[in-house]
Amino acid sequence: MLAATNSIGLKGIETYKVDVQVDLSKGLPAFDIVGLAGTTVKESRERVRAAIKNSGINFPPMRITCNLAPADVKKDSSIYDLPISIGILSAIGEIRCNDLNEYIILGELSLDGKINRVNGTLPMVIGAKALGYKKVILPFDNANEARFIDGIDVYPCGDLTEVMGFLNGTKLINPLKMIAFSEVRKAGINGVDFCHIKGQQSAKRALEIAAAGNHNVMFIGPAGSGKTMLARSMPSILPDMNFEEALEVTKIHSISGELGSVGIICERPFRAPHHGVSAAALIGGGSGARPGEISLAHNGVLFLDEFPEFQRQTIESLRQPLEDGFVTVSRVSATCRYPSSFMLIVSMNPCPCGNYGSDKECRCSETQRNRYLNKISGPLLDRLDIVVEMAGIAYKDIESKNKAETSKDVRRRVNKARIVQYKRNGGNKANGMMNAQDIEKHISLDGETKKLLEVAFERLGLSARAYHRILKVSRTIADLSGSEDIKKEHIMEALSYRGAEIKYWQ
């Protein structure tokens, strides 16, 4: 007796079809799973056996062989429990379904036959649709993830008995009703509102430019100057995500098991790992080449507080993802490519004691300060578009009753500028993501502005990368001001954000 069902495998965020083939033959009772099955898949033998028995069906005392094809790709997930059990039940005649081959089946089984939630449902449903399938059976607890995918019928089920009744035609399960992204997107402020931050107008302006153009930012200043608070206010002014961006973010969080009950992530992620984080946790890795913090921050913000306290190897590993917008995680068992187009915000003190440049006395020698600053390499500094030097907050600013601009007002300008960039650059590409070809195509300067930039290039000793980043920041400043052309004042403001870098590192 032979039966087959269809499922989906995951390799990073990419999917592939898995044929679940079940053969029952006479002989000593045995249950073998082949097809390069990992430990989790091999353990499904006991889950499937108990789930079928506790659903009121006699488990067949036969020799059972289950093959997961393609057999040369390692599979290590509990999602194959349900398709394996459906294959066995179909082979013994408990399920009589003529169109079983039209379904993609996903789900982990409990010993009592209940179907548990699994990770990675969203990319798997999208993958099923790309493969041409129109019907998916999945756990009831994963239903919200699939509500936003049009063109495919999704049937959520709670237990094995329910799946059997549905496939046999004795139980009616209606496919999920699709929900529009606009219905779940929240209208509100995440993070600290700008109106609650006293003083630091130049730093607020820098954050607005960074949010509008997706530029990387560094805050450097004495302890207590508000660096961390400013960084944590960034989510309140980030531009709205469109549906395509939200799907990209949700797929990564779905794989990592960090997806909430809503089923889709509506707000741009903000990740702030501790400085003790390992390179594998930041970049991605582990036995299954899992996504790291930089991928979980995709289309959002990665905030690294106390930047020099991170391990040198860890922060240097950011250089390639910052440039390419993706990361390839290679391990013995798997090689996966994850998107990692994030905005990097870092904050640091100018010296180990944190008092250099403030009213308090600095206890560090010049050698100590240089050693501390040199933890940040030149190539990494070159990838920061905006460097802001911050001073301590004056008492009059703390006690001021003047009403500051709210994040809602700033976000309105940021959204307007980002729409202009998407239209000009094509796709979901902000100014900070432009490459050399994009710069040549979309950025042009008049003679006076070119002369200013030429003088700055020679005097400041800028690299080619720094030159391009000044152009990109200038383009964003022009977009915020509603100007089609980059003017002299836009270049000058962009150059002002390189002053702190020159002061401390040159």
C-alpha positions as CSV (number, residue, x, y, z in Angstrom):
1,M,0.0,0.0,0.0
2,L,1.4,3.3,-1.1
3,A,0.2,6.9,-0.4
4,A,1.7,10.3,-0.9
5,T,1.1,13.8,0.5
6,N,2.7,17.2,-0.2
7,S,4.5,19.5,2.2
8,I,7.1,22.3,2.1
9,G,10.7,22.6,3.3
10,L,12.5,25.7,4.4
11,K,16.1,26.7,3.6
12,G,16.5,30.1,5.2
13,I,13.5,32.1,3.9
14,E,13.5,30.1,0.6
15,T,11.1,27.2,0.2
16,Y,11.1,23.9,-1.7
17,K,8.5,21.2,-2.2
18,V,8.7,18.0,-0.1
19,D,7.0,14.8,-1.3
20,V,6.0,12.7,1.7
21,Q,5.8,9.1,0.4
22,V,4.5,6.4,2.7
23,D,4.7,2.7,2.0
24,L,3.1,-0.1,4.1
25,S,4.1,-3.7,3.6
26,K,3.9,-7.0,5.3
27,G,6.7,-8.0,7.7
28,L,7.8,-7.3,11.3
29,P,6.2,-4.1,12.6
30,A,8.6,-1.1,12.0
31,F,8.4,2.6,11.3
32,D,11.4,4.1,9.4
33,I,11.7,7.7,8.1
34,V,14.3,8.2,5.3
35,G,15.2,11.1,3.1
36,L,18.0,12.8,5.2
37,A,15.7,13.2,8.2
38,G,17.1,15.2,11.1
39,T,16.6,14.3,14.8
40,T,13.3,16.3,15.1
41,V,11.9,14.5,12.0
42,K,13.0,11.0,13.3
43,E,11.2,11.7,16.6
44,S,8.0,12.3,14.7
45,R,7.6,8.5,14.6
46,E,6.6,8.4,18.2
47,R,4.4,11.5,17.9
48,V,2.6,10.2,14.8
49,R,2.1,6.7,16.4
50,A,0.6,8.2,19.6
51,A,-1.5,10.8,17.8
52,I,-3.1,8.2,15.5
53,K,-3.8,5.8,18.4
54,N,-5.2,8.5,20.7
55,S,-7.5,9.7,17.8
56,G,-9.3,6.4,18.0
57,I,-7.6,4.6,15.1
58,N,-5.6,1.4,15.3
59,F,-2.0,2.0,14.3
60,P,-1.2,-0.5,11.5
61,P,1.1,-3.4,12.8
62,M,3.1,-3.4,9.5
63,R,6.4,-2.3,8.1
64,I,6.1,1.4,7.4
65,T,8.6,3.3,5.4
66,C,8.3,7.1,4.9
67,N,10.5,8.9,2.4
68,L,10.9,12.7,2.4
69,A,11.9,13.7,-1.1
70,P,14.2,15.2,-2.2
71,A,16.4,12.8,-0.3
72,D,19.6,14.8,-0.6
73,V,18.4,17.8,1.3
74,K,18.4,17.7,5.1
75,K,15.1,18.2,6.9
76,D,14.9,19.0,10.5
77,S,11.4,20.3,11.4
78,S,8.3,19.0,13.1
79,I,6.0,20.3,10.3
80,Y,6.1,16.8,8.7
81,D,4.2,15.1,11.5
82,L,0.8,15.9,10.0
83,P,1.6,15.0,6.4
84,I,3.2,11.7,7.5
85,S,0.2,10.8,9.6
86,I,-2.2,11.7,6.7
87,G,-0.1,9.5,4.4
88,I,-0.4,6.6,6.8
89,L,-4.1,7.0,7.3
90,S,-4.6,7.3,3.5
91,A,-2.6,4.1,2.9
92,I,-4.8,2.1,5.3
93,G,-8.0,3.5,3.9
94,E,-9.1,5.7,6.8
95,I,-8.8,8.7,4.5
96,R,-10.5,8.5,1.1
97,C,-9.8,11.7,-0.7
98,N,-9.5,11.9,-4.5
99,D,-7.8,15.3,-4.5
100,L,-5.3,14.8,-1.7
101,N,-2.4,15.7,-4.1
102,E,-3.9,19.2,-4.4
103,Y,-3.1,20.0,-0.8
104,I,0.0,21.3,0.9
105,I,0.0,20.0,4.5
106,L,1.9,21.4,7.5
107,G,1.7,20.8,11.2
108,E,3.2,19.3,14.3
109,L,1.3,16.7,16.3
110,S,0.8,16.4,20.0
111,L,0.5,12.9,21.5
112,D,-3.3,13.4,21.9
113,G,-3.7,14.3,18.2
114,K,-3.9,18.1,18.5
115,I,-2.0,20.1,15.9
116,N,0.6,22.5,17.3
117,R,1.8,25.8,16.0
118,V,4.9,25.7,13.8
119,N,7.5,28.3,12.8
120,G,7.9,29.6,9.3
121,T,4.3,29.3,8.2
122,L,4.1,32.5,6.2
123,P,7.1,31.8,3.9
124,M,5.8,28.2,3.4
125,V,2.3,29.4,2.4
126,I,3.9,31.9,0.0
127,G,6.1,29.1,-1.3
128,A,3.0,26.9,-1.8
129,K,1.4,29.6,-3.9
130,A,4.5,30.0,-6.0
131,L,4.6,26.3,-6.7
132,G,1.0,26.5,-8.1
133,Y,-0.9,25.0,-5.2
134,K,-4.3,26.4,-4.2
135,K,-5.0,24.7,-1.0
136,V,-3.1,24.5,2.3
137,I,-3.9,22.7,5.6
138,L,-2.1,24.1,8.6
139,P,-2.4,24.5,12.4
140,F,-5.3,26.6,13.7
141,D,-2.8,28.7,15.8
142,N,-0.9,29.7,12.5
143,A,-4.1,30.9,10.8
144,N,-3.4,34.6,11.3
145,E,-0.1,34.4,9.4
146,A,-1.8,33.2,6.2
147,R,-4.8,35.6,6.2
148,F,-2.9,38.2,4.2
149,I,-2.0,36.0,1.2
150,D,-4.4,36.3,-1.7
151,G,-5.0,33.6,-4.3
152,I,-4.7,30.5,-2.1
153,D,-7.3,28.7,0.2
154,V,-6.0,28.1,3.7
155,Y,-7.8,25.6,6.0
156,P,-6.8,25.8,9.7
157,C,-7.4,22.7,11.7
158,G,-7.1,22.0,15.4
159,D,-6.6,18.2,15.6
160,L,-6.0,15.1,13.5
161,T,-9.6,14.0,13.7
162,E,-10.7,17.3,12.2
163,V,-8.3,16.9,9.3
164,M,-9.6,13.4,8.6
165,G,-13.2,14.6,8.6
166,F,-12.4,17.5,6.3
167,L,-10.6,15.3,3.8
168,N,-13.3,12.6,3.9
169,G,-16.0,15.2,3.3
170,T,-17.8,14.7,6.6
171,K,-16.7,18.0,8.2
172,L,-17.0,21.4,6.7
173,I,-14.0,23.8,7.2
174,N,-14.3,27.1,5.4
175,P,-11.1,28.7,4.0
176,L,-9.7,31.7,5.8
177,K,-11.2,35.0,5.0
178,M,-8.5,37.3,3.7
179,I,-7.6,40.5,5.7
180,A,-6.3,43.7,4.1
181,F,-3.0,45.0,5.5
182,S,-4.6,48.4,6.1
183,E,-7.1,46.8,8.6
184,V,-4.4,45.7,11.0
185,R,-1.8,48.4,10.7
186,K,-1.9,50.5,13.9
187,A,-2.0,54.2,13.9
188,G,0.1,55.4,16.8
189,I,3.6,56.1,18.1
190,N,6.1,53.5,19.0
191,G,9.0,54.4,21.2
192,V,9.8,57.8,22.9
193,D,7.9,60.8,21.4
194,F,10.1,63.6,20.2
195,C,8.2,66.1,22.2
196,H,9.5,64.5,25.5
197,I,13.1,65.0,24.5
198,K,14.6,68.2,25.9
199,G,17.0,70.2,23.8
200,Q,19.4,68.3,21.4
201,Q,17.8,70.0,18.3
202,S,20.7,69.1,16.0
203,A,20.6,65.4,17.0
204,K,16.8,65.4,16.4
205,R,17.4,66.9,13.0
206,A,20.0,64.2,12.2
207,L,17.5,61.5,13.2
208,E,14.9,62.9,10.9
209,I,17.3,62.8,8.0
210,A,18.3,59.3,8.9
211,A,14.7,58.1,9.1
212,A,13.8,59.7,5.8
213,G,16.7,58.2,3.8
214,N,17.6,55.1,5.8
215,H,21.0,56.4,6.8
216,N,23.4,55.0,9.4
217,V,24.0,57.2,12.4
218,M,26.5,57.5,15.3
219,F,26.0,59.5,18.4
220,I,29.1,60.4,20.3
221,G,29.1,62.4,23.5
222,P,29.5,62.3,27.3
223,A,27.4,60.1,29.6
224,G,23.9,61.5,30.3
225,S,23.7,63.6,27.1
226,G,20.6,61.6,25.9
227,K,22.2,59.3,23.3
228,T,20.2,56.2,24.2
229,M,16.9,58.1,24.6
230,L,17.3,59.7,21.2
231,A,18.1,56.3,19.6
232,R,15.1,54.7,21.2
233,S,12.9,57.5,19.9
234,M,13.7,56.5,16.3
235,P,10.7,54.0,16.0
236,S,8.3,56.9,16.6
237,I,9.4,58.7,13.4
238,L,10.2,55.8,11.0
239,P,8.2,55.8,7.8
240,D,5.2,53.5,7.4
241,M,5.9,50.1,6.0
242,N,4.1,49.0,2.9
243,F,2.7,45.5,2.4
244,E,5.8,44.2,0.5
245,E,8.1,45.4,3.3
246,A,5.9,44.0,6.0
247,L,5.8,40.6,4.3
248,E,9.7,40.5,4.2
249,V,9.9,41.3,7.8
250,T,7.2,38.9,8.9
251,K,8.8,36.0,7.0
252,I,12.0,36.4,9.0
253,H,10.2,36.7,12.3
254,S,8.0,33.8,11.5
255,I,11.0,31.5,10.9
256,S,12.5,32.7,14.2
257,G,9.3,32.1,16.2
258,E,9.0,35.7,17.2
259,L,5.7,36.5,15.5
260,G,2.8,37.8,17.6
261,S,-0.9,36.9,17.5
262,V,-1.7,39.5,14.8
263,G,0.1,37.4,12.2
264,I,1.9,40.2,10.4
265,I,4.4,42.8,11.6
266,C,3.1,46.3,10.9
267,E,5.8,48.5,12.5
268,R,9.4,48.6,11.5
269,P,11.5,46.4,13.9
270,F,13.8,47.9,16.4
271,R,16.5,45.6,17.7
272,A,18.9,46.5,20.5
273,P,21.1,43.6,21.5
274,H,23.4,43.8,24.5
275,H,27.1,44.4,23.9
276,G,27.8,40.8,25.1
277,V,26.1,39.4,22.0
278,S,28.1,36.9,20.0
279,A,28.9,37.2,16.3
280,A,26.7,34.2,15.5
281,A,23.7,35.8,17.4
282,L,24.3,39.1,15.6
283,I,24.9,37.9,12.1
284,G,23.1,34.6,12.2
285,G,24.2,31.0,12.6
286,G,23.7,28.1,15.0
287,S,23.2,24.5,13.9
288,G,20.4,25.4,11.5
289,A,21.9,28.7,10.2
290,R,19.2,30.7,11.9
291,P,18.7,34.4,11.2
292,G,20.6,36.8,13.5
293,E,19.8,40.3,14.9
294,I,20.7,42.0,11.7
295,S,18.1,40.0,9.7
296,L,15.5,40.5,12.4
297,A,16.2,44.2,12.0
298,H,15.5,44.1,8.3
299,N,13.6,47.1,7.1
300,G,14.0,48.6,10.5
301,V,16.7,49.7,13.0
302,L,19.6,47.9,14.7
303,F,20.7,49.9,17.7
304,L,24.1,49.1,19.3
305,D,24.5,51.0,22.6
306,E,28.0,51.4,24.0
307,F,29.5,50.6,20.6
308,P,33.2,50.1,21.6
309,E,32.2,47.6,24.3
310,F,31.1,45.1,21.6
311,Q,33.8,42.5,20.6
312,R,35.9,43.8,17.7
313,Q,35.2,40.7,15.6
314,T,31.5,41.1,16.2
315,I,31.2,44.7,15.0
316,E,33.6,44.2,12.1
317,S,31.3,41.5,10.8
318,L,28.7,44.2,10.1
319,R,30.7,45.7,7.3
320,Q,29.6,43.3,4.5
321,P,25.8,43.3,5.4
322,L,25.8,47.1,5.7
323,E,27.1,47.3,2.1
324,D,25.2,44.5,0.5
325,G,21.9,44.5,2.3
326,F,21.9,40.7,2.8
327,V,24.0,38.2,4.7
328,T,24.9,34.6,3.8
329,V,25.1,32.3,6.8
330,S,27.2,29.2,6.1
331,R,27.3,26.2,8.5
332,V,28.1,22.5,8.0
333,S,24.4,21.6,7.8
334,A,23.1,24.5,5.8
335,T,23.9,27.7,3.9
336,C,21.2,30.3,4.0
337,R,20.9,33.8,2.6
338,Y,18.9,36.3,4.6
339,P,18.0,39.9,3.8
340,S,19.6,42.5,6.2
341,S,18.8,45.9,4.9
342,F,18.7,47.7,8.2
343,M,19.5,51.2,9.6
344,L,22.4,51.1,12.0
345,I,22.4,53.4,15.0
346,V,25.3,53.3,17.4
347,S,26.1,55.4,20.4
348,M,29.3,55.7,22.3
349,N,31.2,57.8,24.9
350,P,34.3,59.8,23.7
351,C,36.4,58.1,26.3
352,P,36.3,55.2,28.9
353,C,35.2,57.4,31.8
354,G,32.6,59.1,29.6
355,N,33.4,62.7,30.7
356,Y,35.6,63.9,27.9
357,G,34.0,67.0,26.4
358,S,31.6,67.6,29.3
359,D,31.8,69.9,32.4
360,K,33.1,67.0,34.5
361,E,36.8,66.2,34.7
362,C,38.0,63.5,32.4
363,R,40.1,60.9,34.2
364,C,41.5,59.3,31.0
365,S,44.9,59.9,29.4
366,E,45.2,60.7,25.8
367,T,46.6,57.2,25.2
368,Q,43.5,55.7,26.9
369,R,41.2,57.8,24.8
370,N,42.9,56.9,21.6
371,R,42.9,53.2,22.4
372,Y,39.2,53.4,23.2
373,L,38.3,55.3,20.0
374,N,40.5,53.0,17.9
375,K,38.2,50.1,18.7
376,I,36.1,51.4,15.9
377,S,37.9,50.8,12.6
378,G,38.1,53.2,9.7
379,P,36.2,51.0,7.2
380,L,33.3,50.7,9.7
381,L,33.3,54.5,10.3
382,D,33.2,55.0,6.5
383,R,29.9,53.1,6.5
384,L,28.3,55.6,8.9
385,D,26.5,58.4,7.0
386,I,25.9,60.7,9.9
387,V,28.1,61.3,13.0
388,V,26.6,63.6,15.6
389,E,28.6,65.0,18.5
390,M,26.4,65.6,21.5
391,A,27.0,67.9,24.4
392,G,25.4,67.8,27.9
393,I,21.8,69.1,28.3
394,A,21.6,72.6,29.8
395,Y,19.5,73.2,32.9
396,K,17.3,75.7,31.0
397,D,16.5,73.1,28.4
398,I,15.5,70.6,31.1
399,E,13.2,73.1,32.8
400,S,11.8,74.6,29.6
401,K,8.0,74.5,29.2
402,N,8.2,75.2,25.5
403,K,6.2,72.6,23.6
404,A,8.6,70.6,21.3
405,E,7.6,69.2,17.9
406,T,5.9,65.8,18.2
407,S,7.0,62.6,16.5
408,K,3.7,62.6,14.5
409,D,4.7,65.9,12.8
410,V,8.2,64.6,12.0
411,R,6.9,61.3,10.8
412,R,4.6,63.1,8.3
413,R,7.6,64.8,6.7
414,V,9.6,61.5,6.7
415,N,6.8,59.6,5.0
416,K,6.5,62.3,2.3
417,A,10.2,62.2,1.6
418,R,10.3,58.4,1.5
419,I,7.4,58.3,-1.0
420,V,9.5,60.6,-3.3
421,Q,12.5,58.3,-3.0
422,Y,10.6,55.1,-3.8
423,K,9.1,56.8,-6.8
424,R,12.5,58.1,-8.1
425,N,14.7,55.1,-7.2
426,G,12.2,52.4,-8.0
427,G,10.9,49.7,-5.7
428,N,11.4,50.1,-1.9
429,K,14.8,51.7,-2.3
430,A,15.6,54.6,0.0
431,N,18.4,57.1,-0.7
432,G,20.7,55.3,1.8
433,M,20.4,52.1,-0.2
434,M,21.4,53.6,-3.6
435,N,24.5,52.2,-5.3
436,A,27.0,53.9,-7.5
437,Q,24.8,53.5,-10.6
438,D,21.8,54.9,-8.9
439,I,23.9,57.9,-7.7
440,E,25.1,58.6,-11.2
441,K,21.6,58.3,-12.6
442,H,19.6,60.3,-10.0
443,I,22.1,62.8,-8.5
444,S,23.4,65.8,-10.4
445,L,25.1,68.9,-9.1
446,D,25.6,72.4,-10.5
447,G,29.1,73.9,-11.0
448,E,29.1,75.8,-7.7
449,T,28.0,72.8,-5.7
450,K,30.5,70.6,-7.4
451,K,33.3,73.0,-6.5
452,L,32.3,73.0,-2.9
453,L,32.3,69.2,-2.7
454,E,35.6,69.1,-4.5
455,V,37.2,71.4,-1.9
456,A,35.7,69.4,0.9
457,F,37.0,66.1,-0.6
458,E,40.5,67.4,-0.8
459,R,40.7,69.1,2.6
460,L,38.9,66.4,4.6
461,G,40.6,63.5,2.8
462,L,37.4,61.7,2.1
463,S,37.2,58.3,0.6
464,A,35.1,57.4,-2.4
465,R,32.6,55.7,-0.1
466,A,32.4,58.8,2.1
467,Y,31.9,61.0,-1.0
468,H,29.0,58.9,-2.1
469,R,27.5,58.9,1.3
470,I,27.6,62.7,1.5
471,L,25.8,62.8,-1.8
472,K,23.1,60.4,-0.5
473,V,22.6,62.4,2.7
474,S,22.4,65.6,0.6
475,R,19.8,64.0,-1.6
476,T,17.7,63.1,1.5
477,I,18.0,66.7,2.9
478,A,16.8,68.0,-0.4
479,D,13.9,65.6,-0.4
480,L,12.9,66.8,3.1
481,S,13.0,70.4,1.9
482,G,10.9,69.5,-1.2
483,S,13.7,70.5,-3.6
484,E,14.2,68.6,-6.8
485,D,17.9,69.7,-7.0
486,I,20.7,69.3,-4.5
487,K,21.7,72.8,-3.5
488,K,24.8,74.2,-1.8
489,E,23.1,74.4,1.6
490,H,22.2,70.7,1.4
491,I,25.8,69.7,0.7
492,M,27.0,71.9,3.6
493,E,24.6,70.3,6.1
494,A,25.6,66.8,4.9
495,L,29.3,67.8,5.4
496,S,28.6,69.1,8.9
497,Y,27.7,65.5,9.9
498,R,31.3,64.4,9.2
499,G,32.9,67.0,11.6
500,A,32.8,64.8,14.7
501,E,34.4,61.9,12.8
502,I,37.3,64.2,11.8
503,K,37.6,65.6,15.3
504,Y,38.0,62.2,17.0
505,W,39.5,60.0,14.4
506,Q,41.7,62.1,12.3
